[in-house]
Amino acid sequence: MAMMSAQSEPDLDWPAIEAGVRQFNEGDYFAAHESWEHAWMAIGATDLRRPVIQALVQIAAGLHKWTVGVAPGAVKSLSRALDNLDRGSCPALESRFDLVDLRQQVLHLVRHAESVER
């Protein structure tokens, strides 16, 4: 699940988002989680972009849990990410990342992880 690079928008923490993208693409999901969490915490609680950034945090956390063999935790994090992708809106990210494809890949992984978990 590779993500493309983002570009600048003044009120988002783009250095943290870019670092997360790089770390995610390198397979360092824990570090990506930390970087995106930093960007997420800088966004106001009522900002509609917040759930989308939170979804990135949860996807990275879920993939980290998956890679260390914690399937139930992965399912929980990835399922929450799907919910957040559905309820948020971040045109700056949506224009730079294929969030529709990312959502489909996460959904596929959730279904796979649920089957392994049983």
LUMDO-197686 format. One record per residue (C-alpha): x, y, z; residue number from 1; residue in one letter. Coordinates in steps of 0.25 Angstrom, whole numbers, plus 5000, padded with zeros to 4 digits. Example, Ala and Ser with C-alpha at 12.3 -4.5 7.8 and 13.67 -1.06 7.14 Angstrom:
2
+------+------+------+-----+------+
|    u |    v |    w | seq | type |
+------+------+------+-----+------+
| 5049 | 4982 | 5031 |   1 |    a |
| 5055 | 4996 | 5029 |   2 |    s |
+------+------+------+-----+------+
END
This chain:
118
+------+------+------+-----+------+
|    u |    v |    w | seq | type |
+------+------+------+-----+------+
| 5000 | 5000 | 5000 |   1 |    m |
| 5009 | 5011 | 4995 |   2 |    a |
| 5004 | 5026 | 4997 |   3 |    m |
| 5008 | 5037 | 4988 |   4 |    m |
| 5015 | 5050 | 4993 |   5 |    s |
| 5007 | 5061 | 4998 |   6 |    a |
| 5009 | 5076 | 4996 |   7 |    q |
| 5008 | 5088 | 5004 |   8 |    s |
| 4995 | 5094 | 5010 |   9 |    e |
| 4998 | 5104 | 5021 |  10 |    p |
| 4989 | 5100 | 5032 |  11 |    d |
| 4993 | 5085 | 5032 |  12 |    l |
| 5006 | 5080 | 5038 |  13 |    d |
| 5011 | 5075 | 5025 |  14 |    w |
| 5025 | 5072 | 5030 |  15 |    p |
| 5019 | 5062 | 5039 |  16 |    a |
| 5010 | 5057 | 5028 |  17 |    i |
| 5021 | 5055 | 5018 |  18 |    e |
| 5030 | 5048 | 5028 |  19 |    a |
| 5018 | 5039 | 5031 |  20 |    g |
| 5017 | 5036 | 5016 |  21 |    v |
| 5031 | 5033 | 5015 |  22 |    r |
| 5031 | 5024 | 5027 |  23 |    q |
| 5019 | 5017 | 5023 |  24 |    f |
| 5024 | 5014 | 5009 |  25 |    n |
| 5037 | 5009 | 5015 |  26 |    e |
| 5029 | 4999 | 5024 |  27 |    g |
| 5032 | 5006 | 5037 |  28 |    d |
| 5017 | 5007 | 5041 |  29 |    y |
| 5020 | 5010 | 5056 |  30 |    f |
| 5028 | 5022 | 5052 |  31 |    a |
| 5017 | 5026 | 5041 |  32 |    a |
| 5007 | 5025 | 5052 |  33 |    h |
| 5015 | 5034 | 5061 |  34 |    e |
| 5017 | 5045 | 5050 |  35 |    s |
| 5002 | 5045 | 5046 |  36 |    w |
| 4998 | 5045 | 5061 |  37 |    e |
| 5006 | 5058 | 5062 |  38 |    h |
| 4999 | 5064 | 5050 |  39 |    a |
| 4985 | 5059 | 5055 |  40 |    w |
| 4987 | 5065 | 5069 |  41 |    m |
| 4990 | 5079 | 5063 |  42 |    a |
| 4976 | 5079 | 5056 |  43 |    i |
| 4964 | 5085 | 5063 |  44 |    g |
| 4954 | 5075 | 5069 |  45 |    a |
| 4943 | 5080 | 5060 |  46 |    t |
| 4951 | 5081 | 5047 |  47 |    d |
| 4945 | 5071 | 5037 |  48 |    l |
| 4960 | 5067 | 5033 |  49 |    r |
| 4962 | 5062 | 5046 |  50 |    r |
| 4956 | 5048 | 5044 |  51 |    p |
| 4964 | 5046 | 5031 |  52 |    v |
| 4977 | 5049 | 5038 |  53 |    i |
| 4972 | 5040 | 5049 |  54 |    q |
| 4969 | 5029 | 5039 |  55 |    a |
| 4984 | 5030 | 5034 |  56 |    l |
| 4988 | 5028 | 5049 |  57 |    v |
| 4979 | 5016 | 5050 |  58 |    q |
| 4983 | 5010 | 5037 |  59 |    i |
| 4998 | 5011 | 5041 |  60 |    a |
| 4995 | 5006 | 5055 |  61 |    a |
| 4987 | 4994 | 5049 |  62 |    g |
| 4998 | 4990 | 5040 |  63 |    l |
| 5008 | 4991 | 5051 |  64 |    h |
| 4999 | 4982 | 5059 |  65 |    k |
| 4998 | 4972 | 5047 |  66 |    w |
| 5013 | 4971 | 5045 |  67 |    t |
| 5015 | 4968 | 5059 |  68 |    v |
| 5004 | 4957 | 5059 |  69 |    g |
| 4993 | 4964 | 5067 |  70 |    v |
| 4982 | 4961 | 5057 |  71 |    a |
| 4970 | 4965 | 5067 |  72 |    p |
| 4977 | 4979 | 5069 |  73 |    g |
| 4979 | 4981 | 5055 |  74 |    a |
| 4965 | 4978 | 5051 |  75 |    v |
| 4960 | 4988 | 5062 |  76 |    k |
| 4970 | 4999 | 5057 |  77 |    s |
| 4967 | 4997 | 5042 |  78 |    l |
| 4952 | 4996 | 5044 |  79 |    s |
| 4952 | 5009 | 5052 |  80 |    r |
| 4960 | 5015 | 5041 |  81 |    a |
| 4950 | 5011 | 5031 |  82 |    l |
| 4939 | 5018 | 5039 |  83 |    d |
| 4948 | 5031 | 5040 |  84 |    n |
| 4950 | 5031 | 5025 |  85 |    l |
| 4935 | 5030 | 5023 |  86 |    d |
| 4932 | 5042 | 5032 |  87 |    r |
| 4943 | 5052 | 5029 |  88 |    g |
| 4947 | 5061 | 5018 |  89 |    s |
| 4961 | 5066 | 5014 |  90 |    c |
| 4961 | 5071 | 5000 |  91 |    p |
| 4976 | 5074 | 5001 |  92 |    a |
| 4979 | 5060 | 5004 |  93 |    l |
| 4969 | 5054 | 4995 |  94 |    e |
| 4975 | 5062 | 4983 |  95 |    s |
| 4988 | 5056 | 4986 |  96 |    r |
| 4985 | 5042 | 4991 |  97 |    f |
| 4976 | 5031 | 4985 |  98 |    d |
| 4968 | 5030 | 4998 |  99 |    l |
| 4958 | 5022 | 4990 | 100 |    v |
| 4968 | 5011 | 4987 | 101 |    d |
| 4974 | 5012 | 5001 | 102 |    l |
| 4960 | 5010 | 5007 | 103 |    r |
| 4958 | 4998 | 4998 | 104 |    q |
| 4972 | 4992 | 5001 | 105 |    q |
| 4969 | 4994 | 5016 | 106 |    v |
| 4955 | 4987 | 5015 | 107 |    l |
| 4962 | 4975 | 5008 | 108 |    h |
| 4972 | 4974 | 5019 | 109 |    l |
| 4961 | 4975 | 5030 | 110 |    v |
| 4953 | 4964 | 5023 | 111 |    r |
| 4966 | 4955 | 5022 | 112 |    h |
| 4970 | 4958 | 5037 | 113 |    a |
| 4956 | 4955 | 5042 | 114 |    e |
| 4957 | 4941 | 5035 | 115 |    s |
| 4971 | 4939 | 5041 | 116 |    v |
| 4966 | 4943 | 5055 | 117 |    e |
| 4955 | 4933 | 5055 | 118 |    r |
+------+------+------+-----+------+
END
